Structure formats: C-alpha cells, structure tokens
Amino acid sequence: MGAVLMGLFPELNEEETLKNVKYYFEHEFPRLKARSHMNISSLQSPSFDTVGTSGSARNTQEDKIMGQLWAMDLVKATYKVVRNCPDDHKFRTILEKCFLYGKGNTGALDAVNYETSRYFECKRAAMLYFADAFSDYYQMEVNMIKTEKSGV
C-alpha cells in the first residue's frame, strides 16, 4: 500500500472558489461599498426611554455602526489585496479592470494585451490568488474535504 502524499495546504476546489470570488465581486462588494459610505454622523442617538416598549436590549444604532465599520474594513482589504497582487502575469491589472473599475473582460483584455485564451488563464489564476490572499478577511475558498486517494 503506497503512502498518500498530502501537501502543506488542503487541495482547493477551484471551480467553487472561482464562483465565490465572482459572486463576491458582482454581488457583495458593491453592497459593501455602498454600506461603507453611510454617514455615521447621520445616525440618531440611541433612545434610552424604555417606557411602553417590550424591553429589547438590542442597540440597533450600535449594530448599524458596527456593520458600517465591518463593511469599510472589507472594502479596504479588497483594495489592499488587489493592489498587492503580483503583476508579472497581470493579476493586479486583470482584477482592477475587471472587478474594481467595472471594465469587464473586454476592458481588462485590452489593458493586458494578451490573447483571449491566455487572458482567461491569467484571470482564473488571479481570482484564485485573490481568494487565498483575502481569506484572512473573509472566507471564500472551498477546500476539498474528501478525496478519493486519501479516503477521508
């Protein structure tokens, strides 16, 4: 019976991870950007008058502020991770043009000046790189738990 070799990191389910990155940039990131720009000073002061209430101990103003701060942190982290991507294979340029600046594949493809097949190969690698680097802030990687070779 041969030894099962396992790498330092679990094997990544690349297709699911790519879907998660795409979903993040297309759906969650725009909402985070919108929420992070909410004016904190426009929030009302909490009311401490509990007469005639059911006595909920939840502070909704605090929840709003914490939600905004969390959104701000994720937006900053997104820009930071993209800015720190290596650009030797145009990872940074692809992520910036395609996702941050809304230029899509056409704008990103023009910016990197690659053949279409090479562009999509690099875009895929850039998205996986982003997921790995962004995992300190937000979990979007999907590790394969069961592999046929390991029997786990």
C-alpha positions, 0 to 999 in steps of 0.5 A: 500500500503506497503512502498518500502524499498530502501537501502543506495546504488542503487541495482547493476546489477551484471551480467553487472558489472561482464562483465565490470570488465572482459572486463576491465581486458582482454581488457583495462588494458593491453592497459593501461599498455602498454600506461603507459610505453611510454617514455615521454622523447621520445616525440618531442617538440611541433612545434610552426611554424604555417606557411602553416598549417590550424591553429589547436590549438590542442597540440597533444604532450600535449594530448599524455602526458596527456593520458600517465599520465591518463593511469599510474594513472589507472594502479596504482589504479588497483594495489592499489585496488587489493592489498587492497582487503580483503583476508579472502575469497581470493579476493586479491589472486583470482584477482592477479592470475587471472587478474594481473599475467595472471594465469587464473582460473586454476592458481588462483584455485590452489593458493586458494585451494578451490573447483571449485564451491566455487572458482567461488563464491569467484571470482564473489564476488571479481570482484564485490568488485573490481568494487565498490572499483575502481569506484572512478577511473573509472566507471564500475558498472551498477546500476539498474535504474528501478525496478519493486517494486519501479516503477521508 
